Amino acid sequence: MLTLDLIKQAAERIAGRVHRTPAMTSRAFNEVAGCEVFFKCENLQRAGAFKARGATNKILSLTDDEKKRGVLAVSSGNHAQAVALAAREAGVRAVVCIPNDAPKMKVAGMRTYGADIRVFDRHKDDRDAFGRDIAERENLVHVPAYDDYLIMAGQGTCGLELLEEVSDLDSVMTPCSGGGLFAGVSTAAKAIKHSIKCFAVEPETANDTQQSIAKGERVKVSPPPTIADGLRVQTPGARTFPITQANADAVLTVTDDEILGAMRFMLFRMKIVVEPSGAAAAAAVLARKTPNSVRRVGVVLSGGNVDPEILARALEENR
Amino acid sequence: MLTLDLIKQAAERIAGRVHRTPAMTSRAFNEVAGCEVFFKCENLQRAGAFKARGATNKILSLTDDEKKRGVLAVSSGNHAQAVALAAREAGVRAVVCIPNDAPKMKVAGMRTYGADIRVFDRHKDDRDAFGRDIAERENLVHVPAYDDYLIMAGQGTCGLELLEEVSDLDSVMTPCSGGGLFAGVSTAAKAIKHSIKCFAVEPETANDTQQSIAKGERVKVSPPPTIADGLRVQTPGARTFPITQANADAVLTVTDDEILGAMRFMLFRMKIVVEPSGAAAAAAVLARKTPNSVRRVGVVLSGGNVDPEILARALEENR
């Protein structure tokens, strides 16, 4: 079960191994958004995304025997990078399975961290079966990208930090893909402040969580075409979904143009680089998609690993 | 005279009106640079550059009569933005004189802060005479971009903060244009730690300070073609130059390509946006132009106001 205690244990376990990222503010952003926003800068996290938290928590929790076997991760990029980094630091072998269209920057990161990379076709292969086969054949421990309580607890530590650093938040928002980040952050937030509102944000072409909540059960969508490469998971996790159902006051969606506009704003006004997936929650605030009751909101900027071609699109005018 | 006391007074005066910017580190940068680097992130400063420090210190030091008259600044962009911001907050009228090729982002900032903008031709007009004429005609108080002890003291506060935050620095480096930032930071640094080395960094096509130190007197160069729009001043200041002469252990130069390479590294690896002028000192470290004795260095990233076209150039591969 995912509890505040499990998140606090994760925070202790990963302390000193991942960054305590800053909570940044921008008067310019607040003016456009019409509310006070506190950005949790996981784009400045080690390996460039919040994923370092969960992966580090999970790998440090393995038994000695499991560490000897080595680990496997299936991921669009950031989770694989995080597992590669955490495994290297723990002296554990890592195999990562990534889609053939994973961002070059993320693949370069995995290489730097010494991972053994295997590539699947995002449109043809079943990513889970692809990873499971390799894990069985090579006797590796699977480190799930989100559907695991130790992973969720690790991701939740960024929510814990945000609530410790910023008082009186009335709401928190995170991007949502498999649901690990939202589950962790919302669990921490609601345990600390019962009345806080929690919003999950998806690209409108990748709204599997929104559809699943509307239907009351997990819905699977086609491979989404969104620019947000980290938010292309096709269905919520079996373990994350009940938590998202319980904690999400709403699931909001944003367009790719809104994401690019938010990236552009953050580049030129806040001087920080945020990847498309990482900018989704900020995009929802900037486009004023939050309820009017939201006055003081914590927004997770979940990652900063972006390829030059995508960053170039964010530079274009008139967004 | 510029003293540590004057810088400490400036720090008190501007506290709460400008940001205490973070000192950022990057393992990836250290690996390439071969030494430990602590970045003072003035790109995250209010109005996007260290200039907010000096302008705020100067304008808060004006007499009531001077405040009533209003102020004038001549600047390639960042100083004008800073004066516009500090003047607005002090309820003072501001006129800013800028070159016709000033970055659009910087001009937009001045407009936002409500400044009255006058444009001169960088290749034809004498910028000083242009500003002096307007100041006389409209009875405005000139707020110099660098050649003023209150301005230098304000800029020096970022050096003061850096030395307070990071122990045992063996050297500090700043970009150098008119010399106000270098004078302030080096004065603070040498007063706090006598043995510290101070390096000023210029674009190689705008090396007026390097030439002036070699000759022992102020040399004036032609309008420099460098991409670093904030470092195009043609000659060191009359008041800054003797301080630079006394404090500079060396003046280093960088090419535009080295600057763009450093910007690119910081975008993709550190997830921060630095403008060309702001990246000059970091570029010198990344290109290993510092003496081998430099092991633990404070580097000022002096600004982050950059136009999309320039940022697009930094995205290009193979630098």
Interface residues (C-beta under 8 A of the other chain):
Chain A: P22 M24 N43 L44 G48 M105 L267 F268 M270 K271 I272 V273 V274 G304 V306 P308 L311 A312 L315 E316 E317
Chain B: P22 M24 N43 L44 G48 M105 L267 F268 M270 K271 I272 V273 V274 G304 V306 P308 L311 A312 L315 E316 E317
